[in-house]
C-alpha cells in the first residue's frame, strides 16, 4: 500500500497566478509560507515555502477568492519536478498538487454597521442571587 498525502497550513506569499493550458484547462499556482514550530538560537522562526498547483474549476475559484496574506489549509499529493538544466545539472523540487484548499482567514465584513460612539457593551442583567425558575 502506498500513501502520498500532504497537509499544510500557511499564508499565501503573493496573489494566485491563473493561466490556461492549450486546451483551455485552468491552472492556478501559488506559494504557501509555513512557519516551523521552533526558533533558532538567534530567535528566528524558520519558514518553509511550498508551491501549490490547483487544476480546473477550483483553480478559477481560488484565483478569485484568495490573495496574498490569506491563511489557507491545503491538502494534496506531493509531486517531484526534478529536471536537468541545459548544462546537465540536476535540479530537485517539489510541488503540492492540491485537491482541497480551505480558506481560514475570516471574510471581510463589508456592510456591517459601525457601533455607536456611546454604545455600552452588553451586560448580564441577571443577579447572581436570583434563583432560577
Long-range contacts (C-beta under 8 A, 24 or more apart in sequence): 4-77, 4-78, 5-75, 5-76, 5-77, 6-74, 6-75, 6-76, 6-77, 6-78, 6-96, 7-73, 7-74, 7-75, 8-32, 8-34, 8-50, 8-73, 8-74, 8-96, 9-34, 9-71, 9-72, 9-73, 9-74, 9-104, 10-34, 10-35, 10-50, 10-71, 10-72, 11-69, 11-70, 11-71, 11-72, 12-66, 12-67, 12-68, 12-69, 12-70, 12-72, 13-49, 13-68, 14-68, 15-67, 15-68, 16-62, 16-63, 16-66, 16-67, 17-63, 18-59, 18-60, 18-63, 25-55, 25-56, 26-55, 26-56, 26-57, 26-59, 26-60, 26-63, 27-53, 27-54, 27-55, 27-59, 28-53, 28-54, 28-55, 28-58, 28-59, 28-60, 28-62, 28-63, 29-53, 29-54, 30-62, 30-66, 32-72, 32-74, 32-96, 50-74, 50-94, 50-96, 51-93, 51-94, 51-95, 51-96, 52-76, 52-95, 52-96, 52-98, 52-101, 53-95, 53-96, 53-97, 53-98, 54-98, 54-101, 55-97, 58-98, 58-101, 62-101, 65-103, 66-101, 66-103, 69-105, 70-103, 70-104, 70-105, 71-103, 71-104, 71-105, 72-101, 72-102, 72-103, 72-104, 72-105, 73-100, 73-101, 73-102, 73-104, 74-98, 74-100, 74-101, 74-102, 75-99, 75-100, 75-101, 75-102, 76-100
